[in-house]
Amino acid sequence: MATILQKEGDLSRAYKYIENALQCAELLKNRVRVLHVATLQSEISKMYQEKVDRLQRQSRWLLYGLIGLVIVLIGAILYIWSQGRKLSLVNRELNGSNDELSKKVGQLTNAYMKLAENNEKLMFVTQQLQEANDSLAESDIVKVKCIGNIFSICSTYINRSNDFRKQVVRKLKAKQYEDTQALAASTELAQNELKDFYAQFDSIFLSIYPDFVADFNTLLPANEQIVIKQPDQLNTELRIFALVRLGITDSMKIATVLHCAPQTVYNKMLRIRNLSGLDKEQLLRRVKNLGHAHAD
């Protein structure tokens, strides 16, 4: 039986059987049988030991493989954990960037709103100038000259507004959001445009009414007469009454055209009225008749 089991590969049972056979042979004190059985036991034991050694080797290799898998698993877990941390950091940075982008978009929207507001103001001023021109009761020569100059001013302002828009678009395409915001928030452009507007207004008005300043001074005492710094430049008081000469008598409209406070217009007109000794209606009527329109 032990030999059959040995051939079949069942070494564990074969070893048990041959061990029992050896014990029986020793009880019967049969030396020949004991020797034969001992020889078989030695052979089976050797094969069994080889099998055990083989199994141990296999177990060791399996253990090494398992340790390797554990190491790889630990490495994978560490890698996934590190990638998770990196992803978390990237997500936080992305959220911060999105918040910053939202702020920039809000600021850019405000810049566009301010730009639209400035364009509306510019259109309003242009409309006021056009209305003032339509209300002039002057000669055809004066009307033609005023209209030509108004169109020239409007064209210049439109070109400047378009140039400003192109500059904003270029900066937006270059993602220069802070520069765009600073450009929209700057008052330098409006101030320069206002100075240019005053200069053109003074030049056009004095070219039509070159005697206006001298005639206006006849309404004032000798020691309070206005002396202009340059031949083609008016001061605030003269600009206010120049608009009156052109037919604009409402203080709010004058303030809007000249971009100053209504109280400033009121104070200036009150001062001139007190100096001239005329009431409001008399002063406005006298100013409307000052100066003589020239075609040159």
Beta strands, then each sheet from edge to edge (+ up, - down):
end
